[in-house]
Amino acid sequence: MPSIVALVPVALDKPRQLLFTRAAVKAIELRLTQVWGRDYTFFEAVRRLSEMLLDNDLSKLSFVNISVLLWQGCLHEDPALTLTQVEEALPYADPTGLIPYVGLILQAWSHASPQVVVDAVTAEAEAADSDPLAGSTGASSGPLNGPALVSATASSGA
């Protein structure tokens, strides 16, 4: 069955299609937790890649994380694909050569992530809220039943 999520083309040992399914996200977390010896989430891996790009900090770039993300993201089309095949297709000696793969990983996750949808009613309500001169759309909340405020001059006896 074709995916309704846009696939992201990636050149590895051959042209492949990157897609982060639920199964892929789970498998990535299990593998990275195993590799790093601590709980390691898919979201942590993606966050570190995003930070690396934003900060232009290659010290946040992980060959292992990129390899595992690409491997699991391509298994949907080729279950026989191995992590070794993916690792051998990547430029491990040149970290800047990995940056295009980071962009593809982030793009694939963006396609797979649920998008926030604002319906017409919400958009209209937000527009009305932003206009300070707009009329009220609801009933008043009624009288305030709190304690009466006493002015500073009244309480000082002036």
GROMACS elastic network, one bead per residue, 0.5 to 0.9 nm:
[ bonds ]
;  ai    aj funct       b0    kb
    2     5     6  0.88173   500
    3     6     6  0.70910   500
    3     7     6  0.77630   500
    3    19     6  0.89909   500
    4     7     6  0.87672   500
    5    19     6  0.78468   500
    5   108     6  0.89663   500
    5   111     6  0.61344   500
    5   112     6  0.60544   500
    6    19     6  0.78830   500
    6   108     6  0.78012   500
    6   111     6  0.60273   500
    6   112     6  0.77591   500
    7    17     6  0.56693   500
    7    18     6  0.56612   500
    7    19     6  0.56406   500
    7   108     6  0.68269   500
    7   111     6  0.77384   500
    7   112     6  0.89045   500
    8    16     6  0.82824   500
    8    17     6  0.53562   500
    8    19     6  0.68047   500
    8   104     6  0.67908   500
    8   105     6  0.83571   500
    8   107     6  0.72373   500
    8   108     6  0.57267   500
    8   111     6  0.85034   500
    9    15     6  0.68619   500
    9    16     6  0.57512   500
    9    18     6  0.61097   500
    9   104     6  0.79599   500
   10    14     6  0.83865   500
   10    15     6  0.58918   500
   10    16     6  0.52530   500
   10    17     6  0.58630   500
   10    18     6  0.65186   500
   10    70     6  0.87629   500
   10    74     6  0.89425   500
   10   101     6  0.77483   500
   10   104     6  0.71602   500
   11    14     6  0.56899   500
   11    16     6  0.60632   500
   11    17     6  0.85083   500
   11    89     6  0.84495   500
   12    15     6  0.61342   500
   12    16     6  0.68707   500
   12    85     6  0.83297   500
   12    86     6  0.64606   500
   12    87     6  0.89338   500
   12    88     6  0.86012   500
   12    89     6  0.51537   500
   12    90     6  0.70246   500
   13    16     6  0.83910   500
   13    85     6  0.69255   500
   13    86     6  0.69990   500
   13    88     6  0.78715   500
   13    89     6  0.53034   500
   13    90     6  0.86927   500
   14    89     6  0.87440   500
   16    74     6  0.67062   500
   16    77     6  0.79496   500
   16    78     6  0.88133   500
   17    73     6  0.79434   500
   17    74     6  0.59862   500
   17    76     6  0.86023   500
   17    77     6  0.73155   500
   18    70     6  0.70562   500
   18    71     6  0.88323   500
   18    72     6  0.86354   500
   18    73     6  0.50221   500
   18    74     6  0.50380   500
   18    75     6  0.85005   500
   18    76     6  0.83517   500
   18    77     6  0.87443   500
   18   104     6  0.79981   500
   18   105     6  0.76203   500
   18   108     6  0.62872   500
   19    24     6  0.82181   500
   19    70     6  0.89297   500
   19    72     6  0.84844   500
   19    74     6  0.64175   500
   19    75     6  0.85899   500
   19    76     6  0.73101   500
   19   105     6  0.87661   500
   19   108     6  0.58634   500
   19   109     6  0.75711   500
   19   111     6  0.82927   500
   19   112     6  0.72100   500
   20    23     6  0.79364   500
   20    24     6  0.56143   500
   20    25     6  0.63316   500
   20    69     6  0.85806   500
   20    72     6  0.76571   500
   20    73     6  0.51028   500
   20    74     6  0.82150   500
   20    76     6  0.86634   500
   20   105     6  0.88323   500
   20   108     6  0.66494   500
   20   109     6  0.62398   500
   20   111     6  0.86231   500
   20   112     6  0.61850   500
   20   113     6  0.88942   500
   21    24     6  0.50222   500
   21    25     6  0.62862   500
   21    26     6  0.86513   500
   21    72     6  0.89708   500
   21    73     6  0.74760   500
   21    76     6  0.80644   500
   21   112     6  0.73186   500
   22    25     6  0.51486   500
   22    26     6  0.62088   500
   22    27     6  0.85685   500
   23    26     6  0.51791   500
   23    27     6  0.60817   500
   23    28     6  0.85256   500
   23    72     6  0.86443   500
   24    27     6  0.50671   500
   24    28     6  0.59939   500
   24    29     6  0.86082   500
   24    69     6  0.83081   500
   24    72     6  0.52546   500
   24    73     6  0.60464   500
   24    74     6  0.87501   500
   24    75     6  0.78838   500
   24    76     6  0.81859   500
   25    28     6  0.51065   500
   25    29     6  0.63198   500
   25    30     6  0.87425   500
   25    41     6  0.85788   500
   25    42     6  0.60859   500
   25    43     6  0.89119   500
   25    69     6  0.84409   500
   25    72     6  0.77946   500
   25    73     6  0.82638   500
   26    29     6  0.52373   500
   26    30     6  0.63010   500
   26    31     6  0.86907   500
   26    41     6  0.86483   500
   26    42     6  0.77437   500
   27    30     6  0.50742   500
   27    31     6  0.60699   500
   27    32     6  0.85066   500
   27    72     6  0.70306   500
   28    31     6  0.51887   500
   28    32     6  0.59866   500
   28    33     6  0.83413   500
   28    40     6  0.89243   500
   28    41     6  0.77647   500
   28    42     6  0.62217   500
   28    65     6  0.87320   500
   28    68     6  0.64400   500
   28    69     6  0.63803   500
   28    71     6  0.88988   500
   28    72     6  0.64914   500
   28    73     6  0.88069   500
   29    32     6  0.52636   500
   29    33     6  0.59041   500
   29    34     6  0.84253   500
   29    39     6  0.78847   500
   29    40     6  0.59390   500
   29    42     6  0.53334   500
   29    43     6  0.88125   500
   29    45     6  0.89235   500
   30    33     6  0.52368   500
   30    34     6  0.61995   500
   30    35     6  0.86925   500
   30    39     6  0.84041   500
   30    40     6  0.78748   500
   30    41     6  0.82129   500
   31    34     6  0.50432   500
   31    35     6  0.61064   500
   31    36     6  0.86083   500
   31    40     6  0.86972   500
   31    68     6  0.75222   500
   32    36     6  0.59033   500
   32    37     6  0.80559   500
   32    38     6  0.83424   500
   32    39     6  0.79354   500
   32    40     6  0.57931   500
   32    41     6  0.74908   500
   32    42     6  0.82094   500
   32    45     6  0.86978   500
   32    64     6  0.83664   500
   32    65     6  0.71563   500
   32    68     6  0.75687   500
   33    36     6  0.53687   500
   33    37     6  0.56023   500
   33    38     6  0.52113   500
   33    41     6  0.74638   500
   34    37     6  0.52965   500
   34    38     6  0.71427   500
   34    39     6  0.81923   500
   34    40     6  0.84890   500
   35    38     6  0.81937   500
   35    64     6  0.85162   500
   36    39     6  0.78835   500
   36    40     6  0.73269   500
   37    40     6  0.84007   500
   40    43     6  0.84475   500
   40    44     6  0.66574   500
   40    45     6  0.75986   500
   41    44     6  0.51280   500
   41    45     6  0.65182   500
   41    46     6  0.87770   500
   42    45     6  0.51808   500
   42    46     6  0.62860   500
   42    47     6  0.85677   500
   42    69     6  0.84433   500
   43    46     6  0.50344   500
   43    47     6  0.58847   500
   43    48     6  0.84570   500
   44    47     6  0.50132   500
   44    48     6  0.61027   500
   44    49     6  0.86265   500
   45    48     6  0.52692   500
   45    49     6  0.64001   500
   45    50     6  0.87793   500
   45    62     6  0.88720   500
   45    65     6  0.66211   500
   45    66     6  0.84961   500
   45    69     6  0.85140   500
   46    49     6  0.51198   500
   46    50     6  0.62075   500
   46    51     6  0.86171   500
   46    65     6  0.89718   500
   46    69     6  0.89890   500
   46   102     6  0.88606   500
   46   105     6  0.80900   500
   46   106     6  0.70824   500
   46   109     6  0.84345   500
   47    50     6  0.50310   500
   47    51     6  0.60555   500
   47    52     6  0.84528   500
   48    51     6  0.50538   500
   48    52     6  0.60342   500
   48    53     6  0.87279   500
   48    60     6  0.61817   500
   48    61     6  0.75436   500
   48    62     6  0.88412   500
   49    52     6  0.50138   500
   49    53     6  0.64621   500
   49    54     6  0.87548   500
   49    60     6  0.68940   500
   49    61     6  0.65099   500
   49    62     6  0.82856   500
   49    66     6  0.86639   500
   49   102     6  0.65046   500
   49   103     6  0.87399   500
   49   105     6  0.88718   500
   49   106     6  0.80244   500
   50    53     6  0.52637   500
   50    54     6  0.62050   500
   50    55     6  0.85124   500
   50   102     6  0.81511   500
   50   103     6  0.87576   500
   50   106     6  0.75793   500
   51    55     6  0.57437   500
   51    56     6  0.78360   500
   51    57     6  0.77693   500
   51    60     6  0.75190   500
   52    55     6  0.53317   500
   52    56     6  0.54410   500
   52    58     6  0.61556   500
   52    59     6  0.76025   500
   52    60     6  0.53112   500
   52    61     6  0.64399   500
   53    57     6  0.68728   500
   53    58     6  0.82017   500
   53    60     6  0.89425   500
   53    99     6  0.80864   500
   53   102     6  0.83453   500
   53   103     6  0.86758   500
   54    57     6  0.78764   500
   55    58     6  0.86213   500
   57    60     6  0.60161   500
   57    61     6  0.76700   500
   58    61     6  0.51757   500
   58    62     6  0.86510   500
   58    95     6  0.71144   500
   58    96     6  0.78666   500
   59    62     6  0.79604   500
   61    65     6  0.81701   500
   61    66     6  0.81246   500
   61    95     6  0.74783   500
   61    98     6  0.83260   500
   61    99     6  0.84922   500
   61   102     6  0.88498   500
   62    65     6  0.52161   500
   62    66     6  0.61879   500
   62    67     6  0.84795   500
   62    95     6  0.88260   500
   63    66     6  0.52214   500
   63    67     6  0.60039   500
   63    68     6  0.86025   500
   63    87     6  0.82728   500
   63    90     6  0.85811   500
   63    92     6  0.67108   500
   63    95     6  0.81458   500
   63    98     6  0.78869   500
   64    67     6  0.51354   500
   64    68     6  0.61636   500
   64    69     6  0.85509   500
   64    87     6  0.83349   500
   65    68     6  0.52365   500
   65    69     6  0.60367   500
   65    70     6  0.85301   500
   66    69     6  0.51451   500
   66    70     6  0.60754   500
   66    71     6  0.84155   500
   66    87     6  0.89450   500
   66    98     6  0.80982   500
   66   101     6  0.75562   500
   66   102     6  0.71626   500
   66   105     6  0.81246   500
   67    70     6  0.52876   500
   67    71     6  0.59594   500
   67    72     6  0.85766   500
   67    83     6  0.69197   500
   67    84     6  0.87138   500
   67    86     6  0.61954   500
   67    87     6  0.57607   500
   67    90     6  0.78747   500
   68    71     6  0.50441   500
   68    72     6  0.60628   500
   68    73     6  0.82592   500
   68    83     6  0.67870   500
   68    86     6  0.83113   500
   68    87     6  0.86505   500
   69    72     6  0.54728   500
   69    73     6  0.58901   500
   69    74     6  0.85974   500
   69   105     6  0.73465   500
   70    74     6  0.61272   500
   70    75     6  0.86866   500
   70    83     6  0.86732   500
   70    86     6  0.72081   500
   70   101     6  0.82641   500
   70   105     6  0.71780   500
   71    74     6  0.54067   500
   71    75     6  0.63434   500
   71    81     6  0.72650   500
   71    82     6  0.69917   500
   71    83     6  0.56725   500
   71    84     6  0.89149   500
   71    85     6  0.84969   500
   71    86     6  0.60518   500
   71    87     6  0.85724   500
   72    75     6  0.52468   500
   72    76     6  0.77837   500
   72    81     6  0.89228   500
   72    83     6  0.83580   500
   73    76     6  0.69195   500
   73    77     6  0.89956   500
   73   105     6  0.84256   500
   73   108     6  0.84976   500
   74    77     6  0.60507   500
   74    78     6  0.66697   500
   74    79     6  0.81882   500
   74    81     6  0.77488   500
   75    80     6  0.74117   500
   75    81     6  0.62799   500
   75    82     6  0.85900   500
   76    79     6  0.63247   500
   77    81     6  0.88969   500
   78    81     6  0.55883   500
   79    82     6  0.83069   500
   81    84     6  0.84863   500
   81    85     6  0.67997   500
   81    86     6  0.78520   500
   82    85     6  0.52485   500
   82    86     6  0.66770   500
   82    87     6  0.88013   500
   83    86     6  0.51810   500
   83    87     6  0.61547   500
   83    88     6  0.86234   500
   84    87     6  0.50064   500
   84    88     6  0.60528   500
   84    89     6  0.85910   500
   85    88     6  0.52614   500
   85    89     6  0.63810   500
   86    89     6  0.51885   500
   86    90     6  0.65844   500
   87    90     6  0.53637   500
   87    91     6  0.82669   500
   87    92     6  0.77914   500
   88    91     6  0.78475   500
   88    92     6  0.82763   500
   89    92     6  0.87982   500
   90    93     6  0.89118   500
   90    97     6  0.80901   500
   90    98     6  0.71856   500
   90   101     6  0.88714   500
   91    94     6  0.57698   500
   91    95     6  0.73413   500
   91    96     6  0.87330   500
   91    97     6  0.58859   500
   91    98     6  0.65132   500
   92    95     6  0.65740   500
   92    97     6  0.79404   500
   92    98     6  0.75905   500
   93    97     6  0.84318   500
   94    97     6  0.53713   500
   94    98     6  0.72238   500
   95    98     6  0.53333   500
   95    99     6  0.71505   500
   96    99     6  0.54081   500
   96   100     6  0.81669   500
   97   100     6  0.67783   500
   97   101     6  0.80670   500
   98   101     6  0.53610   500
   98   102     6  0.65751   500
   99   103     6  0.65449   500
   99   104     6  0.88664   500
  100   103     6  0.51535   500
  100   104     6  0.64509   500
  100   105     6  0.87933   500
  101   105     6  0.61471   500
  101   106     6  0.86148   500
  102   105     6  0.51030   500
  102   106     6  0.62251   500
  102   107     6  0.85194   500
  103   106     6  0.52008   500
  103   107     6  0.60494   500
  103   108     6  0.86011   500
  104   108     6  0.60698   500
  104   109     6  0.85672   500
  105   108     6  0.51592   500
  105   109     6  0.62446   500
  105   110     6  0.85814   500
  106   109     6  0.51035   500
  106   110     6  0.60778   500
  106   111     6  0.86710   500
  107   111     6  0.63029   500
  107   112     6  0.87201   500
  108   111     6  0.51221   500
  108   112     6  0.62753   500
  108   113     6  0.86509   500
  109   113     6  0.59138   500
  110   113     6  0.52407   500
  110   114     6  0.81912   500
  110   115     6  0.85188   500
  111   114     6  0.79869   500
  111   115     6  0.86633   500
  112   115     6  0.88509   500
  118   121     6  0.81949   500
  118   122     6  0.61538   500
  118   123     6  0.63600   500
  119   122     6  0.54677   500
  119   123     6  0.62333   500
  119   124     6  0.86891   500
  120   123     6  0.50523   500
  120   124     6  0.60481   500
  120   125     6  0.85704   500
  121   124     6  0.51367   500
  121   125     6  0.61758   500
  121   126     6  0.86110   500
  122   125     6  0.50932   500
  122   126     6  0.61307   500
  122   127     6  0.85917   500
  123   126     6  0.51352   500
  123   127     6  0.62075   500
  123   128     6  0.87360   500
  124   127     6  0.50648   500
  124   128     6  0.62707   500
  124   129     6  0.86319   500
  125   128     6  0.51269   500
  125   129     6  0.61282   500
  125   130     6  0.86618   500
  126   129     6  0.50184   500
  126   130     6  0.62538   500
  126   131     6  0.89629   500
  127   130     6  0.52371   500
  127   131     6  0.67240   500
  128   131     6  0.53918   500
  128   132     6  0.80846   500
  128   133     6  0.89473   500
  128   134     6  0.62449   500
  128   135     6  0.83748   500
  129   132     6  0.70732   500
  129   134     6  0.77080   500
  130   133     6  0.89739   500
  130   134     6  0.84668   500
  131   134     6  0.53835   500
  131   135     6  0.89509   500
  132   135     6  0.84499   500
  134   137     6  0.88039   500
  136   139     6  0.77358   500
  136   140     6  0.87111   500
  138   141     6  0.88705   500
  139   142     6  0.83600   500
  140   143     6  0.85205   500
  141   144     6  0.83969   500
  144   147     6  0.87444   500
  145   148     6  0.86094   500
  146   149     6  0.88661   500
  150   153     6  0.83369   500
  150   154     6  0.65392   500
  150   155     6  0.66662   500
  151   154     6  0.53361   500
  151   155     6  0.64795   500
  151   156     6  0.88328   500
  152   155     6  0.53699   500
  152   156     6  0.62648   500
  152   157     6  0.88816   500
  152   158     6  0.89330   500
  153   156     6  0.52907   500
  153   157     6  0.64732   500
  153   158     6  0.54905   500
  154   157     6  0.55104   500
  154   158     6  0.63376   500
  155   158     6  0.77779   500
